Amino acid sequence: MADEWEDRVDTVCRALMGLTVSCARCHDHKFDPITAKDYYALAGVFASTKMINRKPDGKTEGDDTDSGKMDGATLHVVEDGAATNLNVFLRGNPKQKGPLVERRFLRVLCDSDPPAFKDGSGRAELAADIASTGNPLTARVIVNRMWAVMFGRPLVMTPSNFGHSGSQPSHPELLDDLAVRFMQRGWSIKSLLREMALSSTYRQSSLSDLKKAEVDAPNMLLWRMNRRRLTVEQWRDATLFVNGELDLGAAKSTELNDPADHHRTVCARISRLKLNDMLALFDYPDANVHAEKRSITTTPTQKLFLLNSPFIVARARAFAKAIASNPAESEPVRIRRAYLTLYSREPDVTEMAIAVKFVSKPAMAGAK
């Protein structure tokens, strides 16, 4: 249970406040002003909760019930249990207990000693403190994550570590301005993203400029849009969308290995025991731990997947069939339409010559 509490403290604090509080499980934080008492004050909140299976009729399903026999509408929910204050575990050892710590918020983020949580487990009070306008971190962390989504790179290069060992923001005034107005607008994610999307910075071309690149090759001054590739979810959805095959309807935990599954990838089941092979191959993060950002890799196995995957082969055949649906069209016309559909642009002279040469070759034996 101590490991579960650590996982929850670590995920909540890094995801929402950019603080590595779990480092204080065994001793006071070595870099940030977070004490072991701070850690166990938060861990006590999660020690005061329990997870249950709530059936549609409101009754509780037993923990020993086989998941395959549960009603499909059963919800796995968290609710308050017995309020529990934890002792400090000396050196992180649950068998060596130090002083008892009341459940409360982090001292460093309060003007004075934070009051003890008294409402049940303290989850509601903790949530209020995290999302308080007096908390200098949460709004900045959210803005930074949204900036990374929109621009391909965050303003703070360590999105889950705003502490002493984290990176300094490249544009601190911009981060603060967006964070303040984000809170003033009622913490509206939609409003924040709309402002970013309509900005002149977002609408810049991704084409490089040699003179500007000589001065700022990493593009820290945001003189162009950062080039980036689609995530695995976006890419899989795009392969279905260009053929008109993408099912935009709602779905419950679909299986990506099912060739008939044309739902959006966001509907796929994510297992902590065994991550889907395609997701793992294309840099989907480990579902068991907090991941501040995704890795970007290019490997031979990714190329082999594209050559041999039945799913990708089926999408390629469907696209080829759609492009060749009008027998009256010439090959150059089809090639231009293919480029416009896939890349939203026409091919240049070299690309057109390569494509014409390719489609002029005899079809492979057995190909359809």
C-alpha positions as CSV (number, residue, x, y, z in Angstrom):
1,M,0.0,0.0,0.0
2,A,2.9,2.4,0.7
3,D,4.0,1.9,-2.9
4,E,0.5,2.7,-4.2
5,W,0.3,5.9,-2.1
6,E,3.7,6.9,-3.5
7,D,2.4,6.4,-7.0
8,R,-0.6,8.6,-6.4
9,V,1.3,11.3,-4.7
10,D,3.9,11.3,-7.5
11,T,1.3,11.3,-10.3
12,V,-0.8,14.1,-8.8
13,C,2.0,16.3,-7.8
14,R,4.1,16.0,-11.0
15,A,1.1,16.1,-13.4
16,L,-0.6,19.1,-11.8
17,M,2.0,21.1,-10.0
18,G,5.3,20.0,-11.6
19,L,6.8,18.9,-8.2
20,T,8.7,15.7,-7.5
21,V,7.2,15.3,-4.0
22,S,7.6,11.6,-3.9
23,C,11.4,12.1,-3.6
24,A,10.6,13.0,0.0
25,R,9.3,9.6,0.9
26,C,12.5,8.5,2.6
27,H,14.0,11.9,3.5
28,D,13.5,15.6,3.0
29,H,13.8,16.5,-0.6
30,K,17.5,17.1,-1.6
31,F,16.7,20.0,-4.0
32,D,13.3,21.5,-3.3
33,P,11.9,22.8,0.0
34,I,9.6,19.7,0.5
35,T,9.9,17.7,3.7
36,A,9.2,14.1,4.5
37,K,6.3,15.4,6.6
38,D,4.9,17.2,3.5
39,Y,5.0,13.8,1.6
40,Y,3.2,11.9,4.4
41,A,0.6,14.6,4.8
42,L,-0.4,14.1,1.2
43,A,0.0,10.3,1.3
44,G,-2.5,10.3,4.2
45,V,-5.1,11.6,1.8
46,F,-4.7,8.7,-0.5
47,A,-4.5,6.3,2.5
48,S,-7.9,7.5,3.5
49,T,-9.6,6.4,0.3
50,K,-10.7,3.0,-1.1
51,M,-11.4,1.7,-4.5
52,I,-14.7,-0.2,-5.1
53,N,-16.7,-1.7,-8.0
54,R,-20.1,0.1,-8.1
55,K,-22.8,-1.8,-9.9
56,P,-25.6,0.0,-11.9
57,D,-28.0,-0.5,-9.0
58,G,-25.7,1.2,-6.6
59,K,-24.6,-1.9,-4.8
60,T,-20.9,-2.9,-4.4
61,E,-19.4,-5.7,-6.3
62,G,-17.0,-7.9,-4.4
63,D,-13.3,-7.5,-5.0
64,D,-13.0,-11.3,-5.6
65,T,-15.5,-11.2,-8.5
66,D,-14.0,-12.2,-11.9
67,S,-13.9,-9.1,-14.1
68,G,-15.3,-11.2,-17.0
69,K,-18.5,-11.8,-15.0
70,M,-19.1,-8.2,-14.0
71,D,-21.9,-6.1,-15.5
72,G,-20.5,-4.1,-18.3
73,A,-21.8,-0.9,-16.7
74,T,-20.0,-1.5,-13.4
75,L,-17.8,1.4,-12.4
76,H,-14.4,1.2,-10.7
77,V,-14.6,4.2,-8.5
78,V,-12.7,5.9,-5.6
79,E,-14.5,6.9,-2.5
80,D,-13.6,8.0,1.0
81,G,-12.7,5.4,3.6
82,A,-11.7,5.8,7.2
83,A,-9.8,9.1,7.7
84,T,-6.2,8.1,8.3
85,N,-3.2,10.2,9.3
86,L,0.2,8.5,8.6
87,N,3.4,8.4,10.6
88,V,6.6,9.4,8.8
89,F,8.2,6.1,7.6
90,L,11.8,6.5,8.6
91,R,14.0,5.9,5.5
92,G,10.7,5.0,3.8
93,N,10.4,1.8,5.8
94,P,6.7,1.2,6.9
95,K,8.0,-0.8,9.9
96,Q,10.0,2.1,11.3
97,K,7.5,4.8,12.2
98,G,8.4,8.4,13.1
99,P,6.0,11.2,14.1
100,L,2.4,11.3,13.1
101,V,1.5,13.9,10.4
102,E,-1.9,15.4,9.9
103,R,-3.3,15.4,6.3
104,R,-2.6,18.9,4.8
105,F,-1.2,20.7,1.8
106,L,2.4,21.5,1.0
107,R,4.0,24.0,3.4
108,V,6.1,25.7,0.7
109,L,2.9,26.7,-1.3
110,C,1.2,28.3,1.6
111,D,1.6,31.7,3.3
112,S,1.7,30.1,6.7
113,D,1.3,26.7,8.2
114,P,-1.4,24.9,6.2
115,P,-4.5,23.9,8.1
116,A,-5.2,20.2,8.6
117,F,-7.7,18.5,6.2
118,K,-10.9,17.7,8.1
119,D,-13.4,16.8,5.4
120,G,-13.4,13.1,5.1
121,S,-10.2,11.9,3.3
122,G,-9.3,15.4,2.4
123,R,-9.5,14.9,-1.3
124,A,-11.8,17.9,-1.9
125,E,-9.6,20.2,0.2
126,L,-6.5,18.9,-1.6
127,A,-8.2,19.6,-5.0
128,A,-9.2,23.1,-3.9
129,D,-5.6,23.9,-2.8
130,I,-4.1,22.5,-6.1
131,A,-6.5,24.6,-8.2
132,S,-6.3,27.7,-6.1
133,T,-5.4,31.0,-7.6
134,G,-3.0,31.5,-4.8
135,N,-1.0,28.4,-5.9
136,P,1.7,29.7,-8.2
137,L,2.3,26.4,-10.0
138,T,-0.8,24.6,-11.2
139,A,-1.9,27.2,-13.8
140,R,1.7,27.5,-15.1
141,V,2.0,23.7,-15.4
142,I,-1.3,23.4,-17.3
143,V,-0.4,26.3,-19.7
144,N,3.0,24.7,-20.3
145,R,1.5,21.4,-21.2
146,M,-1.0,23.0,-23.5
147,W,1.7,25.0,-25.2
148,A,3.7,21.8,-25.8
149,V,0.6,20.2,-27.4
150,M,0.1,23.2,-29.7
151,F,3.7,24.1,-30.6
152,G,5.5,20.8,-30.3
153,R,7.8,21.9,-27.5
154,P,7.0,23.3,-24.0
155,L,8.1,26.7,-22.6
156,V,9.6,24.7,-19.7
157,M,11.5,21.7,-21.1
158,T,10.8,19.7,-17.9
159,P,7.0,19.8,-17.9
160,S,6.7,17.7,-14.7
161,N,9.6,19.3,-12.8
162,F,9.3,23.0,-12.1
163,G,11.6,22.6,-9.1
164,H,15.2,23.5,-8.6
165,S,16.5,20.7,-10.8
166,G,14.1,21.5,-13.6
167,S,14.6,23.8,-16.6
168,Q,14.1,27.5,-16.6
169,P,11.3,28.7,-18.9
170,S,12.4,30.1,-22.3
171,H,9.7,32.8,-22.1
172,P,8.9,33.4,-18.4
173,E,6.8,36.5,-19.0
174,L,4.7,34.7,-21.6
175,L,4.2,31.8,-19.3
176,D,3.1,34.0,-16.4
177,D,0.8,36.1,-18.6
178,L,-1.0,33.1,-20.0
179,A,-1.3,31.5,-16.6
180,V,-2.8,34.5,-15.0
181,R,-5.4,35.0,-17.7
182,F,-6.1,31.3,-17.8
183,M,-7.2,31.5,-14.2
184,Q,-9.1,34.8,-14.8
185,R,-11.1,33.0,-17.5
186,G,-12.2,30.3,-15.2
187,W,-9.5,27.8,-16.0
188,S,-11.0,27.2,-19.4
189,I,-8.8,24.9,-21.5
190,K,-10.9,25.6,-24.6
191,S,-10.4,29.4,-24.2
192,L,-6.6,28.8,-23.7
193,L,-6.3,26.6,-26.8
194,R,-8.4,29.0,-28.9
195,E,-6.0,31.9,-28.0
196,M,-3.0,29.8,-28.9
197,A,-4.4,28.6,-32.2
198,L,-5.4,32.1,-33.3
199,S,-2.0,33.6,-32.5
200,S,0.4,34.8,-35.2
201,T,3.0,32.5,-33.6
202,Y,0.9,29.4,-34.2
203,R,0.1,30.4,-37.7
204,Q,3.7,30.7,-38.9
205,S,5.1,28.4,-41.6
206,S,7.4,25.5,-40.6
207,L,9.7,26.3,-43.5
208,S,13.2,27.2,-42.4
209,D,15.1,30.5,-43.0
210,L,18.9,30.1,-43.3
211,K,19.6,33.6,-41.8
212,K,17.3,33.1,-38.8
213,A,18.5,29.5,-38.4
214,E,22.1,30.8,-38.0
215,V,21.0,32.9,-35.1
216,D,18.5,30.6,-33.5
217,A,18.8,27.0,-34.8
218,P,16.8,25.4,-32.0
219,N,14.0,27.9,-32.7
220,M,13.9,29.1,-29.0
221,L,12.6,32.5,-30.2
222,L,9.7,30.9,-32.1
223,W,10.5,32.4,-35.5
224,R,8.8,29.5,-37.2
225,M,6.4,26.6,-36.4
226,N,8.2,23.5,-35.1
227,R,8.0,20.6,-37.3
228,R,6.7,17.5,-35.7
229,R,5.2,14.1,-36.6
230,L,1.8,12.8,-35.6
231,T,1.4,10.7,-32.5
232,V,0.5,7.1,-33.0
233,E,-3.2,7.8,-32.3
234,Q,-3.3,10.7,-34.7
235,W,-1.5,8.7,-37.4
236,R,-3.7,5.6,-37.1
237,D,-6.8,7.8,-37.2
238,A,-5.5,9.6,-40.3
239,T,-4.9,6.4,-42.2
240,L,-8.6,5.6,-41.7
241,F,-9.9,9.1,-42.2
242,V,-8.4,9.6,-45.7
243,N,-10.3,6.6,-46.9
244,G,-13.6,7.7,-45.2
245,E,-13.3,4.6,-43.0
246,L,-12.9,6.4,-39.6
247,D,-15.8,5.7,-37.2
248,L,-16.3,8.8,-35.2
249,G,-19.0,7.3,-32.9
250,A,-18.5,6.4,-29.3
251,A,-17.1,3.0,-28.3
252,K,-16.1,1.1,-25.2
253,S,-12.6,-0.1,-24.9
254,T,-12.0,-1.3,-28.5
255,E,-9.2,-3.7,-29.4
256,L,-6.7,-2.3,-31.8
257,N,-5.7,-5.8,-32.9
258,D,-9.2,-6.3,-34.3
259,P,-9.0,-5.6,-38.1
260,A,-12.6,-4.6,-38.1
261,D,-12.0,-1.9,-35.5
262,H,-12.3,1.5,-37.3
263,H,-13.0,3.6,-34.2
264,R,-10.8,6.4,-33.1
265,T,-7.7,5.2,-31.4
266,V,-8.6,7.2,-28.3
267,C,-11.3,4.5,-27.7
268,A,-8.8,1.7,-27.5
269,R,-8.3,-0.3,-24.4
270,I,-5.0,0.6,-22.6
271,S,-3.8,-2.3,-20.5
272,R,-1.2,-1.8,-17.7
273,L,-0.3,-5.4,-17.9
274,K,0.4,-5.6,-21.6
275,L,0.4,-2.5,-23.7
276,N,-0.8,-3.0,-27.3
277,D,2.2,-3.8,-29.6
278,M,1.4,-1.1,-32.1
279,L,1.1,1.6,-29.5
280,A,4.4,0.5,-27.8
281,L,6.2,0.4,-31.2
282,F,5.3,4.0,-32.0
283,D,6.3,5.6,-28.7
284,Y,3.1,5.4,-26.7
285,P,4.1,5.9,-23.0
286,D,4.1,3.2,-20.4
287,A,0.7,3.3,-18.8
288,N,2.1,2.2,-15.4
289,V,4.1,5.4,-14.7
290,H,3.7,9.1,-15.1
291,A,5.2,10.3,-18.4
292,E,5.9,14.0,-18.8
293,K,6.4,13.7,-22.6
294,R,6.7,11.0,-25.3
295,S,9.9,9.7,-26.8
296,I,10.3,10.2,-30.5
297,T,12.1,7.2,-32.1
298,T,12.7,6.0,-35.6
299,T,13.5,2.2,-35.7
300,P,13.7,-0.6,-38.2
301,T,10.8,-2.4,-36.5
302,Q,8.6,0.6,-37.2
303,K,9.4,0.3,-40.9
304,L,8.8,-3.5,-40.9
305,F,5.4,-2.9,-39.3
306,L,4.4,-0.5,-42.1
307,L,5.5,-3.1,-44.7
308,N,3.8,-6.1,-43.1
309,S,0.9,-5.0,-40.9
310,P,-2.4,-6.3,-42.3
311,F,-4.1,-3.2,-41.0
312,I,-1.8,-0.9,-42.9
313,V,-1.9,-3.1,-46.0
314,A,-5.7,-2.9,-45.9
315,R,-5.6,0.9,-45.6
316,A,-3.2,1.2,-48.5
317,R,-5.3,-1.0,-50.8
318,A,-8.4,1.0,-49.8
319,F,-6.7,4.3,-50.6
320,A,-5.4,3.0,-54.0
321,K,-8.9,1.8,-54.9
322,A,-10.3,5.2,-54.0
323,I,-7.7,7.1,-56.0
324,A,-8.1,4.9,-59.1
325,S,-12.0,4.9,-58.9
326,N,-12.3,7.1,-62.0
327,P,-10.8,5.2,-65.1
328,A,-10.9,8.4,-67.2
329,E,-8.3,10.2,-65.0
330,S,-4.7,10.2,-66.1
331,E,-1.9,9.1,-63.7
332,P,-0.6,12.6,-63.1
333,V,-4.1,13.7,-62.1
334,R,-4.5,10.8,-59.7
335,I,-1.0,11.5,-58.2
336,R,-1.9,15.1,-57.6
337,R,-5.2,14.1,-55.9
338,A,-3.3,11.6,-53.8
339,Y,-0.8,14.2,-52.6
340,L,-3.6,16.7,-51.9
341,T,-5.5,14.1,-49.9
342,L,-2.5,12.9,-47.9
343,Y,-0.4,16.0,-47.5
344,S,-2.7,18.9,-48.4
345,R,-0.3,20.0,-51.2
346,E,0.6,19.1,-54.7
347,P,3.8,17.1,-55.6
348,D,6.8,19.0,-56.8
349,V,8.5,18.1,-60.1
350,T,10.8,15.5,-58.7
351,E,8.0,13.8,-56.7
352,M,5.8,13.7,-59.7
353,A,8.5,12.1,-61.8
354,I,9.2,9.4,-59.2
355,A,5.5,8.7,-58.7
356,V,4.8,8.4,-62.5
357,K,7.7,6.0,-62.9
358,F,6.5,4.0,-59.9
359,V,2.9,3.6,-61.1
360,S,4.1,2.7,-64.6
361,K,5.8,-0.5,-63.4
362,P,4.0,-3.8,-63.9
363,A,1.9,-4.9,-60.9
364,M,3.5,-7.4,-58.6
365,A,2.3,-11.0,-58.9
366,G,-0.6,-11.6,-56.5
367,A,-1.1,-7.9,-55.8
368,K,-4.6,-6.5,-55.8
